[in-house]
Amino acid sequence: MTYTSVAPSAARLTESLRDIGYDFPTAVADIVDNSVAAGATRVEIDIRFDGAGSWVSIADDGRGMTANGLMEALRYGSRREYGRNDLGRYGLGLKTASLSQCRSVTVVSRPQTATRTVTRVIDLDVVVEEDDWLIISPDIDDHVRRAREQVADSGGTVVLWRKLDRVLPEKRPEGGWARRRLEGLAERTVQHLGIVFHRFLEGATGEPLAITVNGVKVEPWNPFAPDEPACNVLPVQRFEITVGEASGWVTLRPYVLPSRDRFSSPAEFDRMSGPLNWNRQQGLYIYRAERLVQWGGWGGIRGIDEHTKLARASLEFDTDLDVVFNINVAKMRVTMPPQLRQMLERPINELCIRADDAYRRTSRTPANNAGNYEASLSEHFPSMPDRARSAVGVGVGAAGLALRSAAMQAGEYAAWKRIVEVIRIQAPDVAASLGLND
């Protein structure tokens, strides 16, 4: 048997990998993944307009890299081993994320335990001209000098993007539109990082991570409104998944957020609506190793509904299930395994029933429901002791919800709707107390 090694065209392949699916905020987030993996506690992002010379810098105070480590990091499909819960996976992120936005990426790094700073560059114009995978040791210019100063004291890494051909217009990169575009991208990046890294920013995974964009501190946006007293946190459920040789646990944490009248303030209600607004922000928030990778919608289990817009749930898995969820290179999309989708149908439908109930009952309180029901019992059953009527009334708010949930689980929801219609006609006061009139 004869083997022949056929190396790919560096020029063709590198240009093709630029279209792997990143936009500007997700590309920046992929670089921040590397900072988190390097143990950084601070990431400073600068997005600066200077016409055709505009640049982006992402600097961290992580462990830094040696010369050999940096060369390996700039290899397509690096040979490094990824540990459990590492945010990286394919050994492509630094290169593909950077070059999706620019034609020149410079990396300046110094290990925390060393005194030597190393600098390397991938320049697509050179790669295309030579049709070879070339890494450059550049001359020291003003940008590189600044980056070296950033890591001089405590170590760390700076990733510098230049020749921003995918960010600025080719014909007029110096115009006002180009300046406004960079400013808009900076705002979107602040918002995106606050969402996907909110657990790291909150310190839920250890020491809090601090991120700034052009000096603006990135604030966490937690989709589950944990500071709202009226947020309804439902029981956590865990599911064991096995597909081929891969196996692990998936955790579901369901929440029903408060309606507007029960939020701490109208401004906070509007803030928690999120970038997609309430209807499209409902659904599953999928976390891989504590990092949010996908959100919005119910993963094909059910559709978006105005009446369930208060329902959100985190779905969490570790990197040992990457192959099961088929996570993409940009770490922005996952595929729900059919086995898990079946397991999630019942708890998600129950969550949505509760959210529907909360949505429809915004103007009613449990106390009023109980009082109305006690009055109805007094009218229909005058011989019932007061204590018994009160005991029944206290639990009435949950009764309608429990019955509706039971009908759903038993596959008799259509029959339940017909029963509700009869109750509305024959005992409208009871229907009102059970929350069946909406």
N, C-alpha and C positions, 0 to 999 in steps of 0.2 A: 504494500500500500504506500502511495506517495502523497505527501502533504505539500501544499504550496501556500505560503503566507501572502495574503493580498491586503496591503494596508489601505485604509480608506483615504480618499482625497481630503486632506485637512481643510482646504478652502471650501469645498462643497459642504462637508459635514458640519463645520463650524457655523457657516451661514444658516444651514437648515435648523440647527439647534436653537437659533435665536427665536424661533416661532413656536416654542414649546408650550406657551399659554400664559405667560406672566403679563400682568400690567404693572405699572410703576409701584403702587403700594405693596403688592404681593412680592415683587422682586426685592424690595427693601426688607420685607418681613423675612424672606429666606436668608438674607445676610444676617439679620438679627438672630435667627435660629442658630447660626454658627457661634455668635457671641454668647448665647445662653449655654450652648454645649461646652464652651470654653470657660465657663464659670464666671462670666462677667456679671458685675453688679451695676454697671453704668454703661449706657450706650448713647453716644452723642452723634446725631445725624444733622448734617448741614447740606442744604439744597440751595445753591447760590447761582444767581443769574449774572452772566458776564458775556452775553451774546454768544458767539460761536465757541467761546472759551468757558461756558458755564460748566459747573461741576457739581458732583455729589460726593460727600464723604460720610462714611459710617465707621465711627471709632469706638472701640470698647476697651475695658480694663481687664480683659480675660487673661488666660495663661500665656497667650502669644505662641509663636512658632519658631523653631530653628530653621536654618537654611534648607535642610533636607525635608523638614516637615512642611515648609511652605511650597517647595517644589512638588511634593506629593499632593498638597491641597489644590494645586493648579493643574493637576493631571485630570483629564476627563475619565471619570470612573475610577477615582482614587482607590488605592489598595488598602486603605485603613479599615480596621474592623470597627463596626458600630455596636456599642453595648446596648443592653436593654434600656429603653426609654430615651436613647439619644434622639434628638430631633432630626438629625440627618438620616439618609437612607441609601441613596444611589451613588453618592460621590460626585454629583453633578451640580448641586445647588449654587455654589460660589460662582462657577463659570457660567452656567446657563442663565441664572438670575441676573448677573451683572451684564452679560453681553446681550441680553434681551433688550437692554435700554441704551447701551453705549458700545463704542467700537474699541475702547481702550480701558482696561481695568488694571489698576496698580494696587498691589498689596504691600503694606509696610508693617512689619511685625518684629516684636522683641519679646522673648520669653521673660517671665518674671524673675527667673533664676539666672539670667545671663545679662551681659552688658552689650552684646553685639546686636545691632538692628539690621535686619535684612529687607531688601526691597526687590520685588519682581513684577514684571508687567506682561500681560497678554495684550497684544495689539492686533486687531483683526486685519488691518491693512497689511501688516507684515506677514501674517499667516496666509492671506490670500495671495500676496505677491510671491512668496516662496513655496506655497502649497505644502507647508510642513508645520508640525506642532511645535512652535518655537516659543520659548520663554525668554524674556529680555531682562538683563540686569541694567537698569537705566542710569542715565546721568542724574545728578541731584538738581532738580529745579525748585521753584518756590513752593509748589504744591507738595512735593515730596519732602522738602525741608520742614514744612509745617507739620506734616504727618509724623515725621521722625521726632519732632519735639513733643507731640502728643503722647508718645509711648516712651519717652526718654526716662521718666522717673520711675513709674511703677510697672512698665511693660504693657502688653496688649497688642491689638491689631487695628490697623486702619485700612479700609477698602475704599479706594478712590475711583470714581467713574468719570471719565472724560470722553470727548467726542460723542456727545449725547444725540446721536442721529435719530434714535427712536423716540426721543422726548421733545426735541425742538424742531420746528419746520426747517427743511433743508435750504429753502431760498431766502428766508428772512429770519435767521435765528437771533438777530439783534433787535427785532421789533417789539412793540408794546404787547402784541398778542403773545409772543414767546415769554415775556416776563410774567404776564398774568397766568399763563399756563403753568409755569414753575411754581408760582404762588399757590395756585389751585391744587397742584399735586402735593405740595407740602401739607395743605389742610387735609386732604384726603388721606395722606399717609399717617398723620396724627390720629385721625379717626380709626383707620384700619388697625394700627398697632395697638390702640387702646382696647379694641375688641379681641383680637386674636391672642394677645399676651396678657389679658386681664388677670389671670390667675398668678402670673409671675409678678405683675405690677402690684398686686394686692399682698404679695408675700405668702400666698397659699401653698407655695412649693418650697419655701425656705426664706432666705434673706430677700427682701423686696428688690426687684429690678427697677432701676430708674432709667427712663428713656426720654431724651429731648429731641425735638425737631426744630432747627433754627432757634434754639434757646427756649422753646415752648415745651413745658413738661407734658408728657403724655399721661393722661388720666385714665384709669381703668374704666371700662364700660361692662359691668356685669349684667348679663341679660336677665338674671333672675331676681333682681331688685332685693338683695339680701337685707338691706337696711329698712325696708318697708315692713312695719309691724303686721299689716294686713295681708302680706303675702302668704299664700297657703302652700306649705311644703308637704308634699305627699310622701308616703313610704318609699324608701329606696328598694329597687329590685335588681338582682344580679342574674345573668344568664351565662351558662357555659357553652362555648362554641367550639366545635371541632370540624375542621375541613381538611381532609387529607392528613398530613403530618402536623399541621398547625392547630394549636388549641389554646384557649385562654378564656378569660372572663370579660364580659361586657356589663357595665353598670348603667342603669337608667335612674335618673333623679328627676321626678316630675314636679312641676310647679304650676300653680294658678295665680297669676299676678292680680293685684287688686284692680277693681274698676276705678274710673276717674274719681268718683266721689269718695273713694276710700284711700286714695293716694295721699301722701303727706302734703303735696302741693300740686297745683296744675302744671307748674313748670317741670317738676320731677316726672309727672306722668308723660309730658311731651318728650322729655329727654329719654325716658325708657322706651319710647316708641321705636327708637333705633333708626339707622340710616334707611331701612326699607319700609318704615312705618308699621303700625301695629299688625295689620292683616298679614303682610309678608314676613314679619319677624316671628310669627307664631311657628311652632314646630320644633324639630330636633336640632340641638346644638351638639355637634359631634367633635369630641376632643380626642386627640392622639397624644399620649404622654403629657397631658395637661394643657396642650396647645390647641386652641380652637382652629379647626381646619375647614369646617363647612357648617352652614346654618340656614335656617328657613325651610319651611315645607316639612312634610311628614314622610319622606322617603318612599313614596308610592303606596303608603298604607291607607291614607285618606287624603281628601282634598283640603284646600284652604277655604275657611268659612269665617265670615264676619262674626258669627256667634261664638267661635272658639279662639278668637284672637288673643285672649288672655292666657292661653295654654302654651307653655314652653317646657322643654325637658332636655337635660344634658344626657348624652350618650357617650360613654367614656371607654376607651380601650387602650392597651399598651402596644408597644411596637412589635410584640410577638404575634400580633394578629394583623400586621400590615398586609400580608399576602391574602388574607381573608377579605379585607376591606378594599383591596386593590387600589391603594392610595397612589395618586399620580406624582410625578417628579416634582411639580411645583407645590405639592402638599396643600392643594386647594380643593380637591375633590376625592370623595370616597364612593365606593359602590356598596350598597347594603346587601349583605349575603342573604339569599332567600330563606335560609334556615332561621336567621335572626328576625327577619321581617315577620314570619309567622308567630314567633314568640312575642313580638311587640304589639301585635294587633289588639289583644285584649287590654293591656295596661294603657295603651294610647287612646283607645276608644273610651275607657273609663275616665282618663284625664280630660278628654274633650267634653264628655258629658258634664263633668264638674265645672269646666270653664264656661260651657253654655249656660249652666245654671247660674253661675256668678254674673255673667253678662246680662241675663234676663231679669235678675233680681236686684239690680243696682239701686232701685228706689225703695226696696223693702228691707227690713231688718229681721233677724231671727226672733227678736222679742215681739215685734208686731205680728209675725206669722203665728207664733205660739198663742198670742192673745186672741187673734181672730179664730184660731182653731178651737180654743177653749170655749169661746162664745158659741161656736157652732155645736160643740159637744153638749153644752148646757141646754141649747134649744132642742136638739134631737134626743138627748138622753138626760132628762131633768133629774132622774134618780141617782145618777152617777155621783159619787162623793167628790167634793172639791179637790182633794189631794190627788185623786186619780186623774181628774181632768187636767190638773196642772202638770202631772208627770207625763201624760200623753202629749200635752202641748209643747213641752220643752224639746222633745225629740222630733217634732213634726217637720222642722226644716230639713232634717236629714232623710226623712222618710221618703219624700217624693224622689229625691236623688237616688236613694238606694233601690227603690222600685224600678226606676228608669234604667239604672245600671244592670239590675238583675235581668230585665227584659232583653237588654242588649246582649248580655252574656249567654242567655238561653236561646238566642237567635229568634226571639219573638217580638222584636221591636215594632213590627207592623201591627201585631195584635195589641201591643201596649198602647199605641196611638189611638186605636179604635176604642179601647177601654177608657182612655183619658177623655175622649170626646163624649162618651156617655156620662162620665162623672161631671163634666162641665155643664151638661144639660140638667142632670138630675140633682146635683148637689154643688152648685156654683161656689158656695162659701168654702166648702171643703177643697174644691179644686184650687181656689185662690190661695188657701193656706198651704197647700202642698206645692205651690208654684207651678201649676199646670195650665195657667191661663195664657201663657206667652207662646 
